[in-house]
């Protein structure tokens, strides 16, 4: 993978479409299903992870251009989901070592929640 302008452009354009799609889904789902559980986020993460799995498997048999992979995986699906990269990496870790995969899950889940809490509390402290 190179840092060529075509690759940067592919990630950026894919990211634009993924983020725009995520925003649209969030608005529409929130209007339709006003529940406490963030169903839109859950939906885009699960569907996006499913699509990442499909694409990664397809890419084992069909080799797309580098910029197409970057557009689809890093750009579009990376911006659509907050979860797809974590999901595919964890899937492969679980395949090679169950316990390393479990540690990865625990570190990501607990680490992310702790980081959010620390950032939130720290900012509140400085804003007082």
N, C-alpha and C positions, 0 to 999 in steps of 0.2 A: 504494500500500500504506500502510495506516495502522497506528498502534500501539494500536488499539482492543482492549479486553479480549477480544472474540470472537476476534480474530486471535491474540492471545497464548495464549488457551485452546486454539485449534486446533493451534498449533505444539506446545504442551505435551502435549496428549493424543496427537497423532500421534507425538511424540518418545517418549512412554511406550511406545506399542505397537511402534514401530520398535526401540527399545533392548531391549525384552523379547523381540522376535522374534530379534534378533541374538544375545542371550544364549542363547536356546533352540537356535538353529542351531549356535552355537559348541560347546555342550555335546554335542549329538547327533552332530555331525560328528567331534569329537575322540574320542568313544567308538567310532565306527564306523570312522574312518580315522586311526589314530594315526601320522601321518607327520610328518616334520620341517617340510615346507612347510605353512604355515597355510591349509589348504584352505577352512575356514569363512570366513575373512576374504576370501580370493580369491572364493569363491562369492557372498557377499552383495554384494561390490563390483561384480562383473560383472553379476549378476542385477539388482541395484539400479540400476546405470547403464543397463541395457537398459530397465527399467521407466521410468526418468526420460525416456529418449529417446521411448518410446511416449507418455507423458503430455504431454510438451512438444509433440510433433507433434499429438496429439489436441486440445490446447488452442488450436491454430491454427484449428481448425474448430468446436470446441464450447467455449463460454466458461463455465467453472464459476464458482461464487462465489469470492470472494477467500479466504474461510476454508477452502474445500475444497482449493484449490491449496496454501495454507499447510499444511494438515493432511497432505496427501499428499506434497508435494515437500520442504518445509522440515522438517516434523515427522517423519513416518514414514520416508521414504526418507533424509532427512538423518541420522536416528539409526540406521537400519539399516545404512547404508554409511558408509565414511569417504571415499568416492570419487565419489559420483554428481554432486555439484555441480562438482567439478573436471573430471569427464568431460564434462559438457554444456557447460561454459564453454570447455573446450579444443576440443571439436568445433566450436563456432561460431567460435572464433578461427582454427582451421585452414581453415574455409570462407572466411573473409575474408582471411587472410594466413597462408600456410603457415609462414613463418619466425617470426612472432609466436607462433603455436601451438607450434612447437618450443621456442622460448625459454620459454614458459609451462610446458611439460612439464619441461624441464631445471631451471628454477628451483624448481618444486614438488618434484620428485624429489630433487634435490641439496640444496635448502634444507631440506626436511623431515628428511632423513637427517643433515645437519650440525647442525640444531637439536636433534634427539634426542641426538646424540653430545655436543654442548655441554652440554645440560641434565643429562645423565647424569653426565658427568665433573665438572661444576661441583658437583652435589649430592654426589658422592662426595668431592670435595675438602673441602666444608664439613662433611661428616659424620665426617671423620677426626679 
